[in-house]
Amino acid sequence: MTQTQPAGTARTEDVHLLFAHEPYYPGPGTQEINTTLVAAASLLHPRVRQPDGARIHHRLTQGRLPGEIVPLATLTHELGGSADDWRGVGDWESVTTDLLQLVRHGDCDALSLGLPEIARTLICTGPHTPVRTFDMATGEVIAYGAAERAAVLAEVATFLAGLTAEQDLWPGDGLLPALTGPA
């Protein structure tokens, strides 16, 4: 699980951002894509809203472990848990929309996923937020939590490892410089 890192910790470049979005189908007869993972450096692409992308990149790469996959919801949790807490960092909705356009136009590499509903819900909630569903057939409430979220992230990491066995995700060309001070 991702831990909140103190200010001033070292930046790790080998980090990935995982975010959910409106589903789309890349072509006829293909699986729905509803979640995308990109290299953190993709946030520095000139066609991503700036300086928001650079500030999110700065936040994303502070004190992480190499290879870490950080869901957007984890950043929200670290910021205090609400959309209002993003004001000082950036417009995450515009940034993720721009990232998705880069991916769809082939201007950066990504792992595009069609996660099942519960898995997608788990990465869209904070790291310690329980998710409950009701099974109409049995009348039971099923609870999912941090362990199930970690399992989803581990499965995504396995897919990523297979994809990047020979080469890391390409973040795009003409990247802007990363922030070096506080964001």
C-alpha positions, 0 to 999 in steps of 0.5 A, spaced: 500 500 500 502 507 498 503 511 504 503 518 505 510 521 504 513 527 508 515 533 504 522 533 502 522 526 500 526 524 494 523 523 487 522 516 484 521 517 476 519 509 475 512 510 478 506 509 474 499 513 474 493 509 474 486 512 473 479 510 471 475 514 465 469 513 461 469 506 458 471 506 450 472 501 445 478 501 441 475 498 435 470 493 433 469 487 437 474 489 442 474 489 450 471 495 453 477 500 456 475 503 462 482 504 466 489 506 464 496 506 466 501 511 464 508 512 466 509 518 471 513 522 466 507 522 461 504 528 465 510 532 463 507 532 456 506 538 452 499 536 450 497 535 457 494 541 461 500 545 464 502 547 469 497 542 472 501 536 469 507 538 472 504 539 479 501 532 479 507 529 477 511 532 482 506 529 487 506 523 484 513 521 484 515 524 491 517 518 496 515 512 492 518 506 491 521 504 484 515 501 479 510 503 484 503 504 481 499 509 484 491 510 483 489 517 482 484 516 488 490 514 492 493 521 491 486 524 492 486 520 499 493 523 500 491 530 499 485 530 504 480 526 501 476 531 497 476 534 490 477 541 493 483 538 496 486 538 488 485 546 488 493 547 490 495 541 485 491 541 479 485 540 475 486 532 475 480 531 470 483 535 465 489 532 466 487 525 465 482 527 459 489 530 456 492 523 458 487 519 455 487 523 448 495 522 448 494 514 449 488 514 444 492 517 439 499 513 440 503 519 443 505 515 449 505 508 451 499 505 456 497 499 459 489 500 457 485 495 461 478 493 462 477 492 469 471 488 472 466 493 476 468 491 483 476 492 481 475 498 478 471 501 484 476 499 488 482 503 485 477 509 485 476 509 492 482 511 497 486 505 500 483 504 506 475 505 504 471 499 504 466 497 498 460 494 499 455 490 495 449 487 496 448 480 492 440 480 491 440 472 490 443 470 497 441 477 500 448 478 503 452 484 503 459 483 501 465 487 503 471 489 499 477 492 503 484 494 502 486 487 501 482 486 495 485 493 493 492 490 493 490 484 490 487 488 484 494 493 484 498 486 484 494 484 478 495 490 474 503 490 476 503 483 473 500 485 467 505 491 467 511 487 468 509 483 462 508 489 457 515 492 460 519 486 460 524 489 455 522 496 455 519 501 459 512 505 457 514 511 453 512 517 456 512 521 449 516 526 446 518 533 448 517 532 455 517 538 459 522 539 465 519 536 472 518 541 478 524 541 482 521 545 488 515 544 492 509 543 488 
